[in-house]
Each structure stands twice: as structure tokens, then as C-alpha cells.
Amino acid sequence: MPKLGSHRVLAVFRRAPLLVWRRVRRNWWLDRTCIIFLVTIGIVFGLSYYFMNVMANVASKRSKLIEDALGTRYTLPDVFFEFIGAVELLWMTDMFDALMFVPTALLVAWHERPWRVVSRLLLAWGLASLIRITTVAITSVPDPRPSCQYVEGNVFTAFTLHRCGDAIYSGHTLIFVVCAMVWTSFAPKNIVGRVLTTCAWALCVAGSLIVIANRAHYTIDVLLAWYIAPGAWYTVAWFWYWQVTKKGRLLRIEFPVEVGRHRDADSREMCQRRRVQLGLTSDGVPYDPVAMYLNALQDSEMTPPRQSVEFGEKGGSAESSDLLELPDSSCAVDVGVGNLSRDHALP
């Protein structure tokens, strides 16, 4: 028996590369349009992150003007500073970034639609970064951490973590919340996924408190990140649904296996129901059920026979041409599901 068990383990290890390759081919393979789209949003995200760093350097130089004017370093009053003691453990803020980002990357790698998750993540993160570009250097505030260092070099080339003046709003908290939003939207819909999502939000809260305890940001900076990150996430989700999903665009990103299929366990009936709700054919082409019905009426050449209809005692007759002509029953629209059938179902 032990010998048989070892053979099974070896067989699994031999098949593992093939299974991984099949999954990559099925879920990660892209066409030319999708590659161009991903490269574009990657460039936009990189530019937004770079200019956010530039503006943070500008904020650091402007923050020094406050110290020069006062002759000393000054910290603004903060309610949470009064209840949370100060610590000098800045490495923990970066550690929480890793604790949030690494599991999120693993979730993306194992997801059935990985490029869709990557696209939504980069777009939401990039949008929030663009917002931060407009806030970090507009209003200069004294840094909450007396031991911070000012940027002395060129603002376009210097890159420093935890610099002075890099306040409004918290970039670390932005990463925490965006990663937690990924878990909320794309984690498995089972007990394991719910537990992991709860853990992600718990880490998000703990990381935010660590940022405040290290005096890396004021509480208002952390709260703004909590407000802006979900707003950016759901703005991108709304745009994605109406401009990508409903219009059948970027199919290799949106539906890498089959149009309407979200997970491998979805049945064919569920996929068909999603296609009907989205107004897409099996090839991902949008259609209008009403327009298809009107076209079917125009194509039908069935004319009811001309018949006389007797009206009883008073006499008289009416021909069928005087009555309302209705199309043949072979053309019907199922209004309940928005499906069109003319002696056959939609693909």
C-alpha cells in the first residue's frame, strides 16, 4: 500500500505542469486587442504613480517652509493621537502593505478571470493615485512625525519613503483598502472566501491604526483614503459594466472561457441566462430583442386569407382585411426573459 501511495503522489507531480499550462492557456491567454488595452492601463498606472511621487516631493519641500517660518517643527492637533500612543516602527506600515498585497496577488493568480481582476485593480488604484496627485501638494501641513526627513534632491528623480509633507492622503491606507475591495468583489463565494475576506478587512483596519500609531499620517489622511478608495473602486466597476461587459468588449479579459461564464462550476443554463440578461450572443455580439422581433415581422411574408365574417340576424359581412392583421404565432417574443424565438432559440 505505501508503494501504491507513492506512485500516486509521483503521478500528481508529473501532471502538475500540464494542469498549470492548461489553466494558463484557458484563463490567461489574450488576443491582440486585450494586450494593447492592458499595456495602456499599465502605462497610465505607472505614470500616475510616478507623478504622485513627484508631487509628494513637492509637498515635502513646501512643508519645510512651515518649519522655517515657525522656527520649529509643529504637529497639528489630532484626536486619535490623544488615544493611540506613538511608536517608532515604520517598517510595520510597509509590512502591512506586503500582508495585503501578497495574498491578493495569489487570489488573482488562481482566479478564473485573472486579467479582469488585474484590470479593475489597476484602474481603481490608478484613479485613486490621480486624485492623490491633486491633493498631496495643494495644501501643505506640518508633518505628524517629528523625525521625518525632507527631500533635498530633484523632485523628478528623488524617491523616498516616509518623507516629510507626504500627508494628504495616506498612500499606505489606499493600498490596504483597494486590496480589501478585491477580496470583497472576487473572493470565492463560499465559507472560505468569506473568512478570508473578513481577515483582509481586519488587516486593513489594523494597518490603518499602525499608520496612525507611527505618526506616518494624520487621522484625516487615513479617513480620506477609506473614503476615496471604495469610491474609485465602484466608479471603475460601474464604467466596466456598461462600457465593457454590456457591449461585449475585451472578451478574452471579461469571459476567457465562454461568454457568460464566471466560474468553471457554472452550468450552461446559468451562462445562457447571463447572456440573455446582458443582451449578448454566444459570440459576445450585442443584440436588441425588439429590433430582432421587428426584423422578423418584416421578413415574414405570411398574409391571412381573406374571409367573410357573418354578423348574425342583422346581416352584413366584413372581410379579414378590415380586421387587425396579426403576425403568425411562429414569431414570438418571450417578454419575461427578453429572449426571441422564431422556430429556434438564440445561440
FENJO-V442394 format. One record per residue. N is the residue number from 0. RES is the residue in three letters. PHI is phi as a letter, one per 40 degrees, with the letter a starting at -180 (* if undefined). NEAR is the number of other C-alpha atoms within 12 Angstrom. Layout:
N	RES	PHI	NEAR
N	RES	PHI	NEAR
This chain:
0	MET	*	7
1	PRO	d	8
2	LYS	c	9
3	LEU	c	10
4	GLY	c	11
5	SER	c	12
6	HIS	c	13
7	ARG	c	14
8	VAL	c	14
9	LEU	c	13
10	ALA	c	14
11	VAL	c	15
12	PHE	c	14
13	ARG	c	13
14	ARG	c	14
15	ALA	d	14
16	PRO	d	13
17	LEU	c	14
18	LEU	c	14
19	VAL	c	18
20	TRP	c	14
21	ARG	c	15
22	ARG	c	22
23	VAL	c	22
24	ARG	c	17
25	ARG	c	23
26	ASN	b	33
27	TRP	b	30
28	TRP	c	25
29	LEU	b	27
30	ASP	c	19
31	ARG	c	14
32	THR	c	16
33	CYS	c	25
34	ILE	c	20
35	ILE	c	15
36	PHE	c	26
37	LEU	c	27
38	VAL	c	19
39	THR	c	18
40	ILE	c	25
41	GLY	c	23
42	ILE	c	17
43	VAL	c	23
44	PHE	c	27
45	GLY	c	21
46	LEU	c	20
47	SER	c	27
48	TYR	c	27
49	TYR	c	24
50	PHE	c	28
51	MET	c	36
52	ASN	c	35
53	VAL	c	30
54	MET	c	38
55	ALA	c	44
56	ASN	c	37
57	VAL	c	37
58	ALA	c	37
59	SER	c	41
60	LYS	c	32
61	ARG	c	31
62	SER	c	35
63	LYS	c	31
64	LEU	c	23
65	ILE	c	24
66	GLU	c	23
67	ASP	c	14
68	ALA	c	13
69	LEU	c	13
70	GLY	g	10
71	THR	a	14
72	ARG	c	24
73	TYR	b	22
74	THR	b	24
75	LEU	c	22
76	PRO	c	15
77	ASP	a	19
78	VAL	c	13
79	PHE	c	26
80	PHE	c	26
81	GLU	c	15
82	PHE	b	12
83	ILE	b	19
84	GLY	c	17
85	ALA	c	22
86	VAL	b	21
87	GLU	b	19
88	LEU	b	19
89	LEU	c	27
90	TRP	c	19
91	MET	c	24
92	THR	c	36
93	ASP	c	25
94	MET	c	22
95	PHE	c	33
96	ASP	d	32
97	ALA	c	21
98	LEU	c	27
99	MET	c	38
100	PHE	c	30
101	VAL	c	19
102	PRO	c	25
103	THR	c	35
104	ALA	c	24
105	LEU	c	20
106	LEU	c	30
107	VAL	c	29
108	ALA	c	23
109	TRP	c	22
110	HIS	c	30
111	GLU	c	34
112	ARG	b	37
113	PRO	c	35
114	TRP	c	38
115	ARG	c	38
116	VAL	c	40
117	VAL	c	34
118	SER	c	33
119	ARG	c	38
120	LEU	c	42
121	LEU	c	36
122	LEU	c	37
123	ALA	c	39
124	TRP	c	44
125	GLY	c	37
126	LEU	c	33
127	ALA	c	40
128	SER	c	40
129	LEU	c	30
130	ILE	c	31
131	ARG	c	38
132	ILE	d	32
133	THR	c	23
134	THR	b	29
135	VAL	c	37
136	ALA	b	29
137	ILE	c	22
138	THR	b	23
139	SER	c	29
140	VAL	b	34
141	PRO	c	37
142	ASP	c	38
143	PRO	c	37
144	ARG	b	33
145	PRO	c	26
146	SER	c	20
147	CYS	c	27
148	GLN	b	24
149	TYR	c	33
150	VAL	c	30
151	GLU	b	20
152	GLY	c	16
153	ASN	c	18
154	VAL	c	23
155	PHE	c	18
156	THR	b	17
157	ALA	c	22
158	PHE	b	25
159	THR	b	23
160	LEU	c	24
161	HIS	f	34
162	ARG	c	35
163	CYS	c	40
164	GLY	g	48
165	ASP	c	48
166	ALA	b	49
167	ILE	c	41
168	TYR	b	42
169	SER	c	43
170	GLY	c	44
171	HIS	c	47
172	THR	c	48
173	LEU	d	44
174	ILE	c	45
175	PHE	d	44
176	VAL	c	45
177	VAL	c	44
178	CYS	c	46
179	ALA	c	40
180	MET	c	35
181	VAL	c	42
182	TRP	c	35
183	THR	c	27
184	SER	c	26
185	PHE	b	34
186	ALA	c	35
187	PRO	d	24
188	LYS	c	17
189	ASN	a	11
190	ILE	c	11
191	VAL	c	13
192	GLY	c	19
193	ARG	c	19
194	VAL	c	17
195	LEU	c	25
196	THR	c	30
197	THR	c	19
198	CYS	c	24
199	ALA	c	34
200	TRP	c	29
201	ALA	c	21
202	LEU	c	30
203	CYS	c	36
204	VAL	c	28
205	ALA	c	25
206	GLY	c	37
207	SER	c	41
208	LEU	c	34
209	ILE	c	36
210	VAL	c	47
211	ILE	c	39
212	ALA	c	30
213	ASN	c	32
214	ARG	f	41
215	ALA	c	47
216	HIS	a	45
217	TYR	c	38
218	THR	c	33
219	ILE	c	28
220	ASP	c	35
221	VAL	c	36
222	LEU	c	28
223	LEU	c	29
224	ALA	c	38
225	TRP	c	33
226	TYR	c	22
227	ILE	c	33
228	ALA	c	39
229	PRO	c	31
230	GLY	c	23
231	ALA	c	31
232	TRP	c	36
233	TYR	c	26
234	THR	c	21
235	VAL	c	29
236	ALA	c	26
237	TRP	c	18
238	PHE	c	18
239	TRP	c	26
240	TYR	c	20
241	TRP	c	16
242	GLN	b	17
243	VAL	b	29
244	THR	c	31
245	LYS	c	29
246	LYS	b	25
247	GLY	g	29
248	ARG	c	27
249	LEU	f	31
250	LEU	c	34
251	ARG	c	35
252	ILE	c	39
253	GLU	c	37
254	PHE	b	37
255	PRO	c	33
256	VAL	c	31
257	GLU	a	31
258	VAL	c	39
259	GLY	g	36
260	ARG	c	29
261	HIS	c	30
262	ARG	b	26
263	ASP	c	21
264	ALA	c	14
265	ASP	c	18
266	SER	c	15
267	ARG	c	19
268	GLU	c	13
269	MET	c	19
270	CYS	c	27
271	GLN	c	28
272	ARG	c	25
273	ARG	c	28
274	ARG	c	34
275	VAL	c	32
276	GLN	c	24
277	LEU	c	30
278	GLY	g	32
279	LEU	b	33
280	THR	c	29
281	SER	c	27
282	ASP	c	23
283	GLY	g	32
284	VAL	c	24
285	PRO	c	24
286	TYR	b	26
287	ASP	b	23
288	PRO	d	28
289	VAL	c	19
290	ALA	c	16
291	MET	c	23
292	TYR	c	25
293	LEU	c	18
294	ASN	c	16
295	ALA	c	24
296	LEU	c	23
297	GLN	c	15
298	ASP	c	15
299	SER	c	18
300	GLU	b	12
301	MET	c	16
302	THR	b	17
303	PRO	c	18
304	PRO	c	11
305	ARG	c	14
306	GLN	b	14
307	SER	c	15
308	VAL	b	15
309	GLU	c	13
310	PHE	b	11
311	GLY	g	9
312	GLU	c	7
313	LYS	c	7
314	GLY	g	10
315	GLY	g	11
316	SER	a	17
317	ALA	b	16
318	GLU	c	17
319	SER	c	17
320	SER	c	16
321	ASP	c	13
322	LEU	c	15
323	LEU	c	11
324	GLU	c	16
325	LEU	b	16
326	PRO	c	21
327	ASP	c	18
328	SER	c	16
329	SER	c	17
330	CYS	b	26
331	ALA	a	25
332	VAL	b	27
333	ASP	c	17
334	VAL	c	14
335	GLY	c	12
336	VAL	b	17
337	GLY	g	26
338	ASN	c	32
339	LEU	b	30
340	SER	b	22
341	ARG	b	24
342	ASP	g	13
343	HIS	a	12
344	ALA	c	17
345	LEU	c	25
346	PRO	c	21
